[in-house]
């Protein structure tokens, strides 16, 4: 595997944030090579994750503002249209299709069931675990891990509605286990207030049902910003609430490199299902999948 372009020493001098810079053809190609390489190594990634990676290495013409993000967004779109960057390397689960699952017959239904069959990994576990993410655009980047561990991924999009929180707790009632929630959100006034609001709602509804909820703010926090050297931005100081933000900086969840974020989540969930136990469960799953395939073949002979 080639070296990670985000970790390589950049020969480029970061663009002056106070001075607009129109990239030359040569600089555009430098940007293209970096974006293509980074996306290939860390896929699936969001455009905003690519933008933050670009600011870290100081790509020419990529300012640390909305103009810089727009420049990355435009170039990523063009690179995909030109066939230089696979569409699958960019994650976007903000839009999706709703359609009933239908089949051409019993045999086909059984075949598809066999292909997509998953064993309920948490049936005999002591806890029910969920991951809640503030941003829906990051869902595609996190899904490989939540899918691997059969863990629900809830996208709350900022402040969570009473209805969404209440419906989540109603589902927990049917499970009847202690609930562990891992929250991923921005390190800014709005993101932290949204996390506090979500924790209050979930624990409040759960208390009324006799359920215990452990709420863990997994990312982003001030320690992670410092330890990882994450790119930051100026915090908003518009509203009275904004002005109470005690830090001189803010940091978005997208600033954490996608593979690092996935590794963090993988490590956390492995504490519940260790690798050796996971392998036993997956072996049982594969055995049950083979049984379903036998049923599908039998149905095709009818």
Secondary structure, DSSP 8 states (H G I E B T S, - for coil): ----TTTS---S----TTS-----HHHHHHHHHHHHHHHHHH-SB-HHHHHHHHHHHT-TT--SSHHHHHHHHHHHHHHHHTTSS-GGGB---SS--------SSHHHHHHHHHHH----TTTT-SEEEEEEES-GGGHHHHHHHHHHTT-EEEE--SS--HHHHHHHHHHHHHH-SEEEEEEE--BSHHHHHHHHHHHHHHHHHHHHTT--EEEEEEE--HHHHHHHT---B----SSHHHHT--SS-BB-GGGS-HHHHHHHHHHHHHTTS-HHHHHHHHHHHHHHHHHHHHHHHHHHT-
